[in-house]
Amino acid sequence: MRKILTLSMFLLAAPAYAAEPAAEKTNLMSPNTGLMFWTLVIFVALWIILSRYAFKPITAAVEAREAALREAIETAKRDRDEAALLLLQHRAKIEEARGEAQRFIAEARAAGEKVKSHMLEETKAQQQEMLDRARREIEAERDRAIAQLRREAVELAISGAEKVIERNLDSEANRKIVETFLASIPASKPDRASR
């Protein structure tokens, strides 16, 4: 394309140079009709050649570039709007996750408190059961000790009575008499003994 333009300019300008006499001095301020004619012819020829071969591709390239820039701007705006929407959605999800985490923490605390109170109640119940069992065992042990002491007292009383009377009475009958006597004696209260 450049070669064609350069060649056409050279060919069109050649007659203008040939028409001027070489020895004459030219005044640039005075109008020269031959020069004006050839300048006009060259301008029109270049205009036709450029409009046919150069202006259309240049204009198409500029328009394509403008369209590409417009499309890039539109895409950037869409991407920015989508990014802003995604950011809002992510923030909403983060807030939702925080709320859910707070809810889980609150539920865990409530469950922990419930388990703690349940364990305290169980511990108190077990402690009370152990105390009651210990009291029962102490009372049973005390009752056994009293019964043992009574048996020994009966034995001692029978032995002493046998020696005093010096006769051997029926042991079983003597034992019943002493047990009846001891049973008629009121037992001491356990509260006074524990104090």
Secondary structure, 3 states (H helix, E strand, C coil): CHHHHHHHHHHHHHHHHHHCCCCCCCCCCCCCHHHHHHHHHHHHHHHHHHHHHHHHHHHHHHHHHHHHHHHHHHHHHHHHHHHHHHHHHHHHHHHHHHHHHHHHHHHHHHHHHHHHHHHHHHHHHHHHHHHHHHHHHHHHHHHHHHHHHHHHHHHHHHHHHHHHHCCCCCHHHHHHHHHHHHHHCCCCCHHHHHC
